[in-house]
Amino acid sequence: MSFVDKAKDAAGDAIDKAKNAAEDAVGKAKEVAGDVTDNKDLKAEGKKDQGEAGVKKAGQNIKDALS
């Protein structure tokens, strides 16, 4: 793998990590908003978003460990 390819992979990984962190933050905000407004659906959606972000983060960690 060339240096350019490695740089592209690293940039893509950084973008993926940022997207996962943003998804987790949005999920936390939805959960809190749902809790404050007593909106169970919004709270559940926030928890779901956080769970999906967690799964993606775990996958990224495995990918990083294998690199």
C-alpha positions, 0 to 999 in steps of 0.5 A, spaced: 500 500 500 502 506 497 503 512 502 497 516 498 493 510 499 495 510 507 493 517 507 486 516 504 485 511 509 487 515 515 483 521 512 477 516 511 477 513 518 478 520 521 471 522 518 468 515 520 470 517 527 467 524 527 461 521 524 460 516 529 461 521 535 456 526 532 451 520 531 452 519 539 452 526 541 445 527 537 443 520 540 444 523 547 441 530 546 435 526 543 435 522 549 435 528 554 430 531 550 425 525 550 426 525 558 425 532 559 419 532 555 416 526 557 417 523 550 418 516 550 419 515 543 424 520 542 428 518 548 428 511 545 430 513 538 436 517 542 438 510 545 437 507 538 442 512 535 447 511 541 447 504 540 448 504 533 454 509 534 457 504 539 456 498 534 460 502 529 465 505 534 466 497 536 467 496 528 472 501 527 476 499 534 477 492 531 479 495 524 484 499 527 487 493 531 488 489 525 491 495 521 
